[in-house]
Amino acid sequence: MKLFRWLPLSLLAIAGFAAELSPQTLFWENLQALCGQAFEGKVIEGTAPSDAAFASQRMVMHVRACGENEIRIPFHVGANRSRTWVITRTRAGLRLKHDHRQEDGSEDKVTQYGGDTAAAGTAGRQDFLADAYTAQLIPAAATNIWTVQIEPGKMFGYGLRREAEGRRFRVEFDLTKPVVTPPVPWGG
């Protein structure tokens, strides 16, 4: 009889626990909501000379493939379809990798760099700190922090900070105006 008296309280506690989703789960859901859509963006901040080349071209991101634990977002700059952001769920949090391809689909010599979240972040923003592989592949990027930001129905942002050098890059995409999906990225 005592079991039945506590059962409703236990069910309420379980229901309350289930209702409290982690910031990373909410962030993931915000990304999933964009699946299949493409958006045009523009450079908001760029401190390297090469950033001007990006700013002068049309930039489109396409949330192309959404799996249970992986979301692939090709980032087209002009006719260049070599870049794809890959966000995965791990046991420890979220991971961002940059998949760079040649026009024939083969991997670029500088690819699969990125990092992992070190904190819970928020439903709208996650920071990814460069991992050991990145530091070995691109020593200058050992202190990189990439940020992916989502304001549902408004903006998707991708940014890079390299504090020691004062390096900044940020592109924002207008989520209020979907565009025609771009061609398949190099490497599929």
Beta strands, then each sheet from edge to edge (+ up, - down):
strand 1: 38-46
strand 2: 59-62
strand 3: 65-66
strand 4: 70-77
strand 5: 80-89
strand 6: 94-100
strand 7: 113-116
strand 8: 125-130
strand 9: 145-151
strand 10: 155-162
strand 11: 167-179
sheet 1: 3+ 4- 2+ 1- 11+ 10- 9+ 8- 7+ 6- 5+
end
